[in-house]
């Protein structure tokens, strides 16, 4: 297994891999959309053909992970993310094919300016180059990220957590074989293994163009503190649903339950419910009943405890990502209190308002400072596939380069191409010629 590279050789090994990925990225940048789509279909077919060894490797990973859960080294939430079955693998294959159906983001002319007769400037989208993606317990991240990287013309180096190493290795091997059979350098997709490999990757700012950490708050902060390479991602997902005074009660109950329960281990799951004080007395008991049916433990503020004494105290810990069947409840005076709470304690990830008051909805969507803000919809919609991006490399809470679910558009930058016919700057400096600056 690749994870057995001796520590004394690891730095050299990672550098060589990154150098090879950089070379592969130059080939990818020249591929036609048709060739990229052909490769993605080959990968999808290879994943289907190799379902048995993929699931077998994942079974071994899951078996080891259960021991880590018992020893307290791994959470139940991560174990849930790790498990693959035939249905989930089929979803991974569909995601690869969905990316192939998307428009190619690279090589598009974004702007064109005629500086002068015979002197044209074009702003053209182009790949970033090499992505390094560090993730925890997410087999689907391997195929999602690889598909998006290929379609956007980027090479990718994958570093999964130790709990997903066997699955990652088989998936990467399958995809590399598909690359080779379609005339693409295999090092367009590669993987490194072992904790020490992370430190080696983060030092390669001359070869790696973007680092994308997908995992815990601790993982993201470690990456951000230990590299000079640009980092795209979010530290945590503390998501809220505010139930306004003008909310439809049945809708609010349905959406809160879906936001929390549908998949509690992910970053776009609800963590805190904010309830307008004017409806709290009638709404909170019904919400507790619905959440109780789904085995959700509820923690709350003093005002919520006054209505329902059985609620545990949240003890002021509002910035909490439970990633489990646990939710916090707070009663707020009005929409201002809800917006203030979210902007203070949230993680700028995904927040929703449930209301039939369109003016209140507009205020919430305008004033909540989050990458995703929803009206009358579950927070679980915050996802690249559901947004129609085919898939995503992660969700960014940054305001620079890319924000929200990051799909193909977040994996390209642009360059300026100038087409001339022998012009010199001196001609314009001496005013013998004048710029036209005519835009299309």
C-alpha positions as CSV (number, residue, x, y, z in Angstrom):
1,X,0.0,0.0,0.0
2,X,1.2,3.5,-0.8
3,X,1.0,4.4,2.9
4,X,4.1,2.4,3.6
5,X,6.5,4.9,2.1
6,X,9.3,5.2,4.7
7,X,9.3,8.4,6.7
8,X,12.9,9.2,5.6
9,X,11.7,9.1,2.0
10,X,8.2,10.7,2.4
11,X,9.1,14.3,1.7
12,X,10.9,13.3,-1.5
13,X,8.0,11.0,-2.5
14,X,5.4,13.8,-2.0
15,X,7.5,16.3,-3.8
16,X,7.9,14.0,-6.8
17,X,4.2,13.3,-6.8
18,X,3.4,17.0,-6.8
19,X,5.9,17.6,-9.6
20,X,4.3,14.9,-11.7
21,X,0.8,16.3,-10.9
22,X,2.0,19.8,-12.0
23,X,3.2,18.3,-15.3
24,X,-0.1,16.5,-15.8
25,X,-2.0,19.7,-15.1
26,X,-0.4,21.3,-18.2
27,X,-1.7,18.5,-20.3
28,X,-5.2,18.8,-18.8
29,X,-5.3,22.5,-19.5
30,X,-5.1,21.8,-23.3
31,X,-7.8,19.1,-23.4
32,X,-11.0,19.6,-25.4
33,X,-14.3,19.4,-23.6
34,X,-15.1,16.3,-25.6
35,X,-12.0,14.5,-24.4
36,X,-12.7,15.4,-20.8
37,X,-16.2,14.1,-21.0
38,X,-14.9,10.9,-22.6
39,X,-12.5,10.4,-19.7
40,X,-15.3,11.0,-17.1
41,X,-17.5,8.4,-18.8
42,X,-14.6,6.0,-18.7
43,X,-14.2,6.7,-15.0
44,X,-17.9,6.1,-14.4
45,X,-17.8,2.8,-16.2
46,X,-14.6,1.7,-14.4
47,X,-16.2,2.5,-11.0
48,X,-19.3,0.3,-11.9
49,X,-17.0,-2.5,-13.2
50,X,-15.0,-2.5,-10.0
51,X,-17.8,-2.2,-7.5
52,X,-16.9,-5.4,-5.6
53,X,-13.2,-4.5,-4.8
54,X,-14.3,-0.9,-3.9
55,X,-17.0,-2.2,-1.5
56,X,-14.6,-4.8,-0.1
57,X,-11.9,-2.2,0.7
58,X,-14.5,0.0,2.3
59,X,-15.8,-2.9,4.4
60,X,-12.2,-3.3,5.7
61,X,-12.0,0.4,6.5
62,X,-15.4,0.3,8.3
63,X,-14.3,-2.7,10.4
64,X,-11.2,-0.9,11.6
65,X,-13.2,2.3,12.1
66,X,-15.6,0.6,14.4
67,X,-12.7,-0.2,16.7
68,X,-11.7,3.5,16.6
69,X,-15.2,4.5,17.6
70,X,-15.1,2.1,20.5
71,X,-11.8,3.6,21.7
72,X,-13.1,7.1,21.3
73,X,-10.7,8.0,18.5
74,X,-13.5,8.4,15.9
75,X,-17.0,9.7,16.1
76,X,-20.2,7.9,15.1
77,X,-20.8,10.8,12.7
78,X,-17.6,10.1,10.8
79,X,-18.3,6.3,10.8
80,X,-21.7,7.1,9.0
81,X,-19.9,9.2,6.4
82,X,-17.3,6.4,5.8
83,X,-19.8,3.6,5.0
84,X,-20.3,2.7,1.4
85,X,-23.0,0.5,-0.1
86,X,-24.2,-0.3,-3.6
87,X,-26.7,2.6,-3.5
88,X,-24.1,5.1,-2.4
89,X,-21.6,3.9,-4.9
90,X,-24.2,4.3,-7.6
91,X,-24.8,7.8,-6.5
92,X,-21.0,8.4,-6.8
93,X,-21.1,7.1,-10.4
94,X,-24.1,9.3,-11.2
95,X,-22.3,12.3,-9.8
96,X,-19.3,11.7,-12.2
97,X,-21.7,11.5,-15.1
98,X,-23.5,14.6,-14.0
99,X,-20.2,16.6,-14.0
100,X,-19.6,15.4,-17.6
101,X,-23.0,17.0,-18.6
102,X,-22.0,20.4,-17.3
103,X,-20.5,23.2,-19.4
104,X,-16.8,23.3,-19.4
105,X,-15.7,26.3,-17.3
106,X,-12.2,26.6,-18.8
107,X,-11.3,28.3,-22.0
108,X,-14.3,30.6,-22.1
109,X,-13.8,34.2,-23.2
110,X,-15.2,36.2,-20.3
111,X,-14.5,39.6,-21.8
112,X,-13.1,41.1,-25.0
113,X,-11.8,44.6,-25.5
114,X,-10.5,46.2,-28.7
115,X,-7.7,48.4,-27.5
116,X,-6.9,49.6,-31.0
117,X,-7.2,48.4,-34.5
118,X,-5.3,45.1,-34.6
119,X,-4.8,45.0,-30.8
120,X,-7.4,42.9,-29.0
121,X,-7.4,41.9,-25.3
122,X,-9.3,38.8,-24.1
123,X,-10.0,37.7,-20.6
124,X,-10.1,33.9,-20.7
125,X,-11.0,31.4,-18.0
126,X,-8.3,28.8,-17.2
127,X,-7.6,26.1,-14.6
128,X,-5.9,26.8,-11.3
129,X,-3.4,24.0,-11.8
130,X,-2.9,21.5,-9.0
131,X,-5.4,21.0,-6.1
132,X,-4.5,19.3,-2.9
133,X,-7.6,18.1,-1.1
134,X,-7.4,16.8,2.5
135,X,-10.5,15.1,3.8
136,X,-11.9,12.9,6.5
137,X,-13.9,9.7,6.1
138,X,-15.6,10.6,2.8
139,X,-15.3,8.0,0.0
140,X,-17.6,10.1,-2.1
141,X,-15.2,13.0,-1.9
142,X,-12.6,11.0,-3.8
143,X,-14.8,10.7,-6.9
144,X,-16.6,14.1,-6.6
145,X,-13.4,16.1,-6.4
146,X,-11.6,14.1,-9.1
147,X,-14.5,14.5,-11.5
148,X,-14.6,18.3,-10.9
149,X,-10.9,18.6,-11.1
150,X,-10.7,16.8,-14.5
151,X,-13.6,18.8,-16.0
152,X,-12.1,22.1,-15.0
153,X,-8.7,21.0,-16.2
154,X,-6.9,20.7,-12.9
155,X,-4.8,17.9,-11.5
156,X,-5.6,16.7,-8.0
157,X,-3.6,15.2,-5.1
158,X,-5.9,13.5,-2.5
159,X,-5.2,12.9,1.1
160,X,-7.9,11.0,3.0
161,X,-8.0,10.3,6.7
162,X,-6.5,7.0,7.9
163,X,-10.0,5.6,8.3
164,X,-10.6,5.8,4.6
165,X,-7.2,4.8,3.2
166,X,-8.1,1.4,1.7
167,X,-11.2,2.8,0.0
168,X,-9.2,5.8,-1.3
169,X,-6.5,3.7,-2.7
170,X,-8.8,1.4,-4.7
171,X,-10.9,4.3,-6.0
172,X,-7.8,6.2,-7.1
173,X,-6.2,3.1,-8.7
174,X,-9.5,2.5,-10.7
175,X,-9.6,6.1,-11.9
176,X,-5.9,6.2,-12.8
177,X,-6.4,3.2,-15.0
178,X,-9.3,4.9,-16.8
179,X,-7.1,8.0,-17.3
180,X,-4.3,5.9,-18.9
181,X,-6.7,4.1,-21.2
182,X,-7.8,7.4,-22.6
183,X,-4.4,9.0,-23.1
184,X,-4.3,11.1,-20.0
185,X,-1.3,11.2,-17.6
186,X,-2.2,9.0,-14.6
187,X,-0.7,11.6,-12.2
188,X,-3.7,13.9,-13.0
189,X,-5.2,12.0,-10.1
190,X,-3.0,10.9,-7.3
191,X,-3.1,10.3,-3.6
192,X,-0.7,10.4,-0.6
193,X,-1.1,8.5,2.7
194,X,-0.1,8.9,6.3
195,X,-0.4,11.9,8.6
196,X,3.2,13.1,7.8
197,X,2.2,13.5,4.2
198,X,-0.1,16.5,5.1
199,X,2.9,18.5,6.4
200,X,4.9,17.7,3.3
201,X,2.0,18.8,1.0
202,X,1.4,22.1,2.8
203,X,5.0,23.1,2.2
204,X,4.8,22.8,-1.6
205,X,3.5,26.3,-2.5
206,X,5.5,26.3,-5.7
207,X,3.7,23.2,-7.0
208,X,0.3,23.3,-5.5
209,X,-2.1,26.1,-6.3
210,X,-5.0,25.5,-3.9
211,X,-5.6,23.5,-0.8
212,X,-9.1,22.3,0.0
213,X,-9.6,20.9,3.5
214,X,-12.9,19.0,4.1
215,X,-13.4,17.9,7.6
216,X,-13.5,19.0,11.2
217,X,-12.9,22.5,12.5
218,X,-9.5,21.3,13.9
219,X,-8.5,20.0,10.4
220,X,-9.3,23.2,8.6
221,X,-7.6,25.4,11.2
222,X,-4.5,23.2,11.2
223,X,-4.3,23.5,7.4
224,X,-4.9,27.3,7.5
225,X,-2.1,27.8,10.1
226,X,0.5,25.6,8.4
227,X,0.6,26.6,4.8
228,X,1.3,29.6,2.5
229,X,-0.8,28.0,-0.2
230,X,-4.3,29.6,-0.6
231,X,-6.9,27.6,1.3
232,X,-10.6,27.2,0.3
233,X,-13.1,25.8,2.8
234,X,-15.1,26.3,5.9
235,X,-14.1,25.6,9.5
236,X,-17.5,24.4,10.7
237,X,-21.1,24.4,9.9
238,X,-23.2,26.0,12.6
239,X,-26.5,26.3,10.7
240,X,-29.8,27.9,11.9
241,X,-33.5,27.9,11.1
242,X,-35.4,30.9,12.3
243,X,-39.2,30.3,12.8
244,X,-40.8,33.7,12.3
245,X,-44.1,34.9,13.8
246,X,-45.6,34.6,10.4
247,X,-44.4,31.0,9.7
248,X,-46.7,28.3,8.6
249,X,-46.6,25.9,11.5
250,X,-46.8,22.6,9.6
251,X,-44.1,23.8,7.1
252,X,-41.9,25.0,10.0
253,X,-42.1,21.6,11.7
254,X,-41.4,19.7,8.5
255,X,-38.4,21.9,7.6
256,X,-36.8,21.9,11.0
257,X,-37.0,18.1,11.2
258,X,-35.6,17.7,7.7
259,X,-32.8,20.2,8.4
260,X,-31.7,18.3,11.5
261,X,-32.6,14.7,10.9
262,X,-32.2,13.9,7.2
263,X,-28.4,13.6,7.6
264,X,-27.2,15.0,10.9
265,X,-23.5,14.3,10.4
266,X,-23.0,16.8,7.6
267,X,-22.0,20.5,7.6
268,X,-25.3,21.8,6.3
269,X,-27.5,20.1,8.9
270,X,-29.3,22.4,11.4
271,X,-27.7,22.9,14.8
272,X,-29.9,25.7,16.3
273,X,-33.6,26.6,16.0
274,X,-34.5,30.2,16.7
275,X,-38.2,30.8,17.6
276,X,-40.1,34.1,17.6
277,X,-41.3,34.7,21.2
278,X,-44.9,35.4,20.0
279,X,-45.4,31.8,18.8
280,X,-43.0,30.0,21.2
281,X,-45.6,28.8,23.7
282,X,-47.6,27.0,21.1
283,X,-44.8,26.0,18.7
284,X,-42.1,24.7,20.9
285,X,-44.0,21.8,22.5
286,X,-45.0,20.6,19.0
287,X,-41.4,20.9,17.8
288,X,-40.1,18.9,20.8
289,X,-42.6,16.2,20.1
290,X,-41.6,15.9,16.5
291,X,-37.9,16.0,17.3
292,X,-38.4,13.5,20.1
293,X,-40.0,11.0,17.6
294,X,-36.6,11.2,15.8
295,X,-34.6,10.7,18.9
296,X,-33.2,14.3,18.8
297,X,-31.9,15.6,22.1
298,X,-32.7,19.3,22.7
299,X,-30.7,21.9,24.6
300,X,-32.1,25.4,25.1
301,X,-32.1,28.8,26.7
302,X,-33.8,29.8,29.9
303,X,-36.9,31.1,28.1
304,X,-37.3,27.7,26.3
305,X,-36.8,25.9,29.5
306,X,-39.5,27.9,31.1
307,X,-41.9,26.6,28.5
308,X,-40.5,23.0,28.5
309,X,-38.5,22.3,31.7
310,X,-37.3,18.9,30.3
311,X,-35.0,20.7,28.0
312,X,-31.3,20.5,28.9
313,X,-29.5,23.9,29.4
314,X,-27.3,24.9,26.4
315,X,-25.1,26.8,29.0
316,X,-24.4,29.6,26.6
317,X,-22.7,27.3,24.1
318,X,-24.3,28.6,20.9
319,X,-21.4,28.1,18.5
320,X,-21.6,24.4,18.4
321,X,-21.6,21.9,15.5
322,X,-23.1,18.8,17.0
323,X,-23.1,16.7,13.8
324,X,-25.4,14.4,15.6
325,X,-29.0,14.1,16.8
326,X,-28.7,17.1,19.1
327,X,-30.2,20.5,18.5
328,X,-30.2,23.8,20.4
329,X,-33.3,26.0,20.7
330,X,-33.4,29.7,21.5
331,X,-36.4,32.0,21.8
332,X,-35.8,35.5,20.3
333,X,-37.9,38.7,20.6
334,X,-38.1,39.3,16.8
335,X,-36.3,39.0,13.5
336,X,-33.7,41.4,14.7
337,X,-32.8,39.1,17.5
338,X,-32.6,36.2,15.1
339,X,-30.3,38.0,12.6
340,X,-28.1,39.3,15.5
341,X,-27.8,35.8,16.9
342,X,-26.9,34.2,13.6
343,X,-24.3,36.9,12.7
344,X,-22.8,36.5,16.1
345,X,-22.8,32.7,16.7
346,X,-23.1,31.3,13.2
347,X,-20.3,30.1,10.9
348,X,-21.5,31.9,7.8
349,X,-22.5,28.6,6.2
350,X,-26.2,28.1,5.7
351,X,-29.2,29.7,7.5
352,X,-32.9,29.7,6.8
353,X,-36.0,31.7,7.7
354,X,-39.5,30.1,7.8
355,X,-42.1,32.8,7.2
356,X,-45.0,33.9,5.0
357,X,-44.0,37.5,5.5
358,X,-42.1,38.4,2.3
359,X,-40.7,41.6,3.8
360,X,-39.2,39.6,6.7
361,X,-37.8,37.1,4.3
362,X,-36.1,39.8,2.3
363,X,-34.6,41.3,5.4
364,X,-33.3,38.0,6.6
365,X,-31.7,37.0,3.2
366,X,-30.2,40.5,2.8
367,X,-28.8,40.9,6.3
368,X,-27.7,37.4,7.4
369,X,-24.0,37.3,6.5
370,X,-23.8,33.7,5.3
371,X,-22.8,32.0,2.1
372,X,-26.2,30.4,1.7
373,X,-29.5,32.0,3.0
374,X,-32.8,30.3,2.4
375,X,-36.5,31.2,2.6
376,X,-38.9,28.4,3.4
377,X,-36.5,25.6,2.6
378,X,-34.4,23.0,4.4
379,X,-30.7,23.9,5.1
380,X,-29.9,20.5,3.6
381,X,-30.3,22.0,0.1
382,X,-26.9,23.7,0.6
383,X,-25.1,21.3,-1.7
384,X,-23.3,21.4,-5.0
385,X,-25.2,18.5,-6.5
386,X,-28.6,20.0,-5.4
387,X,-27.6,23.4,-6.8
388,X,-27.0,21.8,-10.2
389,X,-23.2,22.0,-10.0
390,X,-22.9,18.3,-10.7
391,X,-21.0,17.9,-7.5
392,X,-18.8,20.1,-5.2
393,X,-15.2,20.1,-3.8
394,X,-16.5,21.6,-0.6
395,X,-18.4,24.6,0.8
396,X,-16.6,27.9,1.3
397,X,-17.5,30.5,3.8
398,X,-14.8,32.8,2.5
399,X,-15.8,36.0,0.6
400,X,-12.9,35.8,-1.8
401,X,-12.6,33.7,-5.0
402,X,-15.5,31.3,-4.3
403,X,-18.3,31.2,-1.8
404,X,-20.9,28.6,-0.9
405,X,-20.9,25.1,-2.6
406,X,-17.8,25.2,-4.8
407,X,-18.2,23.5,-8.1
408,X,-16.5,23.9,-11.5
409,X,-16.7,27.7,-11.5
410,X,-14.7,27.8,-8.2
411,X,-11.8,25.8,-9.8
412,X,-10.9,28.2,-12.5
413,X,-9.3,31.5,-12.6
414,X,-8.5,33.7,-15.7
415,X,-5.7,35.1,-17.7
416,X,-5.5,38.0,-20.1
417,X,-4.5,37.2,-23.7
418,X,-3.4,40.1,-25.9
419,X,-3.4,39.7,-29.7
420,X,-1.4,42.4,-31.5
421,X,0.0,43.2,-34.9
422,X,3.3,44.8,-33.9
423,X,2.2,47.7,-31.7
424,X,4.6,49.3,-29.2
425,X,3.8,51.3,-26.0
426,X,5.9,54.2,-27.3
427,X,3.4,54.8,-30.0
428,X,0.7,55.5,-27.5
429,X,2.9,57.3,-25.0
430,X,4.0,59.7,-27.7
431,X,0.3,60.1,-28.7
432,X,1.0,59.0,-32.3
433,X,-1.7,56.4,-31.7
434,X,-4.8,56.5,-29.4
435,X,-6.5,53.7,-27.6
436,X,-10.1,52.8,-28.6
437,X,-11.0,50.7,-25.6
438,X,-14.1,49.3,-27.2
439,X,-15.7,46.4,-25.4
440,X,-18.0,43.8,-27.0
